[in-house]
């Protein structure tokens, strides 16, 4: 039986962290501690909860430089970009804190003589958050802050690739003065987490990860009548219309496809370009990708780092090779990127054309630095191809015509439709998906809905005979 969890850094394949795994026998103690702490925590005021969460954010701001270095070594993102994740955490946390009282306010029907009637949102109890490695703080904060602000207890299980991120959250809440037990972390095996989910001791499970893992979680939850929020990936498309600003679209879409080495659930993985723009767009796109610098993410000049694991790079390369065998054309000479090495996580970015929807590269999530580009005749063809996916997280339209976007957006089967931007979460807007991307909500007022339950208060204020 595995007793420790080892984190191998994609930077140099060294052992970066090793942590003991909890034993399943400890689960009851952890849940009991959470339940007792939550019973008291839900009686606190919004101002008390807000103060704790704001102090948690302050901890991250104070330790931003060290945390950025940890992100770089744990998952391979270039150091020049790592600190911005804490900026994003601050933005999301502060927004969710600011709207909590309004989002959780009582709903009161019209007054009725002799009665007090209201609907109140109450905390569920204990929330299990299972967070991924690719945006280790941004994904976790989406669940943690609303849950704490709503009066829940939270147990965080972070990806084995990013254990220090969980520990930083624990340190931040300790610094903030959150009562012991309201927030706890686990370093645990998949089997142990499975036992926890099946234990009937949780009230909600929030998970970001693969479709296969999400399917497994749903099966473990079955019959318990508890909620879940599952964000399970994407194959997010972009459509460049004939009236799009070419230079702007190229710049933004290259970033949307290759930032974080393409390891983003809402990153751009396929692009459809109107035939009138296609040739100019492709040339400018390829030229800009060729300017990227692949290398050690610890070096400030590096703009694209390794994938999280060698196996991830091999998966993406296999997709590329399969597409080429089926007639796809490569546009990036990987020899241009000298740091790219076989059997390592360092993979050169790639752009493919002559692709179609019979190819895995245009249908299955790649989660790597590759994008396929197709020419389309009109809006109708673009929409049909954009919807031809098992996923539905985001889609983006690149155009100067707002009315056209408003007309096309309802036809797209995704949780978010962008115009002239991509790969971004606005905390004021709900984050959700359709189809195999999963279900549930985070961020915005609606982010408070799934981690609270509704209770009706129906009081007759007088029992005198009428």
N, C-alpha and C positions, 0 to 999 in steps of 0.2 A: 504494500500500500504506500502511495506517495505521501510523505509527511511534510515536505517543503515545496514551495513554489519558487521557481527560478525564472528571473527575467533576464533574457539575453538581449543586449543592446544591438540594434541594427547598425549602429555607427561602426563598430569594429568587431562584432560578434563576441564581445566579452560578457562575463557574468556581471550584470549591473546591480542586481538586488536579489536577495533570497529571503523568503519569509516562511515561518511555520504556518501550516494549515490547521484550522480549527478542526476538532473532532466533532462528529455529528452529535455526540452525547452532550455537547455544550449548547446546543440550539435552544433547548427549553429554558436554560438560564438566561440566555440573551433575550429571548422573547419576553420572558417574565420581567426582566429589567426594563425593557421598552414599554411594556404595558403599564407598569407602575409609574414610570416617569411621565408617560403620556397622559395619564389620568390627572396629574397635577398640571402639566403643561397646558392642557386645553382650557384651564381656568384663568390663564394669564391674559392680560389685555393685548390689543393689537400694538400698542405703543411699546410694551415690553418685548414682544416678539420682534418688532421692527428694529429695536435697538440692538438686540442680539445679532440679527442678520446683518445689520449695517456694520457692526464690529467685526463680524466674520469677513465681510468684504474688505474692511480695513486691514485685516491680517494679510490677505492676499496682495494688497497694494504694497504693503511694507516689505514683503518677501518676493516681489515680482521677479527680480533678476535671478535669484536662486531657483525659483520655480521654473522659469524659462529654460534654464540649463538642464533641469531635471526632465522637462518635456522632451528636449532635444535628444538626450541620451536614452530615454525610455522608448520613444517611438520614431525618432529619426527626422523630425521636422527641422529644417534649417533654423539655426539660432536667431537669424535676423527677423524671423516671424513669430517666434515662440511667445515673447512677452505680450503680443497683441491678444492672446487668448485670455489673459487676465483682464484686459480692457473689456473684452466681450463678456466675461463673467460679471464684471462690475455693472455693465449696462443692463444685462438681463436681470440680475439680482435686484438692482435698485428699482427697476421698473416694476417687477413683480411685488416688491415691498410696497411701492407707492400706491398700487391699486388694490391691495389686499382687502382693506376695510370696505371699500366700495364693492368689490367683487363678491364679498361674503356677507354683504348687508342683508337684513331681513327683507323678504318680499311680503308686502301687506296688501291684501285685497281692499276693495272699497269698504268703508266703515259700515258696520251693521249694529243697530241699537241692541245693547245688552250683551255684546260679544266682543272678545278680543281674538282676532284671527291673524296668524302670520305663518310664513314658511321660513324656516331657518336652515342654513347650511352648517352642518356639524362635521367635525373631523371623523375620518374613517377609523383611525386607530394606529395601526402599525403598517408602514409602507416599506416595501423592499424595492430599492433602486439598483438595477444591474446596469452598470455604465461601461461603454466601450473605450478603446484606447485612442481612436483617431482624433477626437476632440475631447480629451479626457475631462476637462473642466466645464466646457460649454454644454456638453450633453448631460452631465450630472446635475449642474445647477438648475436646469429646467424642471427637474422633479424635486430637488432638495429644498430650495427656498420656498416654493408654494406649499409644500407639505408641512414644513416647519411653521410658516406663517398661518396656516389653516389650523394648527394645533395638533398635528400628527407627530408620532415618533417615526424616525427614519433609520433603516438599516441599509448601508451602502456596501455593495459588493462590486468592486472595480475590476476591470480586466486584469488578467495576470501580467500583461505587458506594462501596466501603469499602476503598480501598487502604491507608489509614493504619492500619487494623486489622492487616493483615499485617505492616506495618513495626513496629508496637508489639510483636507477638509476637517478631519478630527481635531487637528491642532488649532485650526481656525475657530471652530466652535468652542473649544476649551478656552482659548484666548478671549472669546466673546462672552463667556460666562453662561453658556447654555447648560442647564442642569444635566447631570450625568444620566445617561440612559436615553435621553431624547434623541440623540444621534449616536449611532454605533457603526463601526466598519467590520467587515469580515474578509479575511483571506481564506478562501475555501475552495475545495474542488467542485467540479460540476455535479458530482454525485451528492455531495453534502448540500449544495444549493437546491438540488432537486428534492431532497428530503425536506428541506425547509419550506419549499413551495407547497409540498404535499401535506405539510404538518397540520393544516387547518388552524394555524396560529397567526397567519397574516391577514391583512385586510385589503391589500392592493399590491400588485406587482407592476413596476415600470421597467421596461427592458428596451434597450437599443442594440441591435445586432442583426444576425442573419435570419433569413426566412426559416431555415431548418431549426435553428434554436428557438425562434418564436413559436413555431408549430409545436415543439416539445413542451414549451412553457404552457401553452394553451391546454395541452393534454394533461399536464400535471395539475392545472387549476380546475379542470373539469369536475363539476359536482360540488364545488365549494361555495358557489354563488358569491364570489368576490370579483372585483374588477381588475382589469389590466390595461396598460398602455403599451403598445408594441410598435416600435418604429424599426422596420425590417429591411431597409435598403431601397435603392432606386437605380434606374437607368435613365437619368434625366436628360430630356431633349431640349434643344434650342432651335428656333426657326428664324432665319435671317431673311426678312422680306425684301422686296425690290426697292423699297424706299428707306431701308435702314442706313444709318450713318456708318459707313464701312469701317473707317479707322477706329472709331469708338467700339463697334461691335467686335472687331478682331481683338483689340486690346483686352476687353472685358471677358471674352469667351476663352482666350488663351489662359487667362488667370483662372477662370471658372473650371477649366478642364485640368489644369496642371498644378494648381496650388495644393500643398500638402501631398504632393506626388499623386494627385488624383484620388486620394483616400478620403473621400467625403461622400456621405450618402446622398447629398444633393449636388454633388459636382456634375459638371457637364460631361456626358459620355457619348453623345451622338448629336450631330449638327446637320440641319437641313437648310440648304441655301437656295434662294430663288435663282433660277438659271441666268437671269440678267446680271447678278452679282457674283456668281459662282467663281469664275476664273480669277477675278481680282481678289476676292475674299480668300481663296485658297492660297494664292501666292503670298499675300500679306500675313496670313496665319502661319504658314510654314516658316517664313522668314523670321517671325517673332519667336516661335518655338526654338529655332536654331540658336537664338541668343541666350537661352537658358544655360546656367552653369550647374552641371551635375557634379557632386562631390561630397566630401565630408560635411555634414550639417553643422559641425562645430565651427566651421570657417565662415566668417561674416559675408564673404562674397558669394557663397553658394546660394543658388535660388531654387534648386530642386535636390532633395536628399534621397536617401534609400527608402524602399518600401519597408514595412514593419518587419518582414521576415523574408528569408530566401524563398520559401514556398510560395509566398504571395507574388514575388517577382516571376517565379516559374509559371504560375497560373496565368498571369497576364501575357507572358511571352508565348505560352501555348495558344492562347486566344489569337494573338497576332499571327503566329505561324499557320494556324488553321485557316485564318482569313486569306492569307497570301496563297495558300494551296488552292483556295476556291476562287482566286482571281483578283484579290484586293491588291492595291498598289501602295507601297511604302513611300513616304515622302521625306523621312528623316534618315540620314546616314548615321547609324549608331556609332560608327567609328569617329564621328565628330565629337562624341562624348567619351573621352578616354577613360573616365572613371567607371563606365559601365563594364561590368565583369560578369561572366557566366557563373552560375552557382553562388551568387551573392545577392543581397537585397538591392544592389545598385543597378537600376534598369534605365536605359535611355528613354526619354519621351518619344512618342511615336504618333504620327498622323497617317490615317489610311483613307484612300478613296477607292472607287470601284467596289464599294461594299454594298450589301443588300441584307434584307431581314432573314435570309436563310443562314446567315453567319452568326455565330455565338457573340462576336464582337459587337453586334448591333442589337442583341436580344438579352444576353445574360450580363449581370453586373460584373464589371471588370475591377473596379476599386483600385485603379492604378493609372499610370501616366500615359494613357492612350485614348484617342478619340477617332471615331469614324465620321466622315463628312459625305453627304449625299446631295445631289442636285435635284431640285423639285420645280415643277412647272407653275404651281399656284398654291393658294392657301388651302384649298381642299385636299390636295395631295399631301401637303405638309401635315395637316391635322390628322389625316389617316395614319401616316407613318408615326407621328408622335404618340398616338394612342395605341399603337401596335406593340404593347409591352405588358408583361405581367405586373409591372410596378406602376406606381402613381404617386410620387412624392412631389416633385416640382416640374414645371415646364416654363421656358422663357421665350418671349416674342420680341424680336428686335426690329423696331419700326419707328417712324416719326408720326404715325397715324394712331392716335389714342383711340379713336372710334373703332378702328379695325381691331385693335387689341380687345376692346370691350366686347366686340361681336364674336371674336374667336375664343376668348377665355372660357365661356360656358361649355364650349365643345370639347375642351381638354379635360381628360379624366385624371386629374391630379389634385393634391391637397392645396397647392399654391401655384398661381400663375404670375410670373414676373413679366414686366415690360422693361426692356433696356437695363436689366440687371439680372444677376443669378447668384446662386451659392451664398445666400445670406438669410439670416433669420432676424426679422424685426419683432422684438418682444411684445409689441402692441398688437400683433397679428397672430392668430392661432396657427400652431404648427401641427399638421396632421397629414395623413395620406390615405390612399384608397388601394384597392386590389391587394396584391401581395406585399405592398409596403406596410400593411398592418392597420391598426385602428387605435383610437384614442386621441387625446389632445394634450398639448402643452403650450405654455406661454399664453399671453393675453388674459382677459377675464375668464375665458373658457378653460384655461389651464387649471383654474381652481375647481372646476366642476367635477372632474373625475376623481379628485382626492378628497371630496367631501360627500356627505349624504344629506338628502333633504328630510326634514322633519316638520310636520304640521303641528301648530299650536292652536287648539280650538277651545277657548275658554268662554263659558257662559258666566257673565259677571253678576247676575242676579238670579236668585232662586225664589223670589217673592211671587206670590200668585198674581197673575195679571188681571 
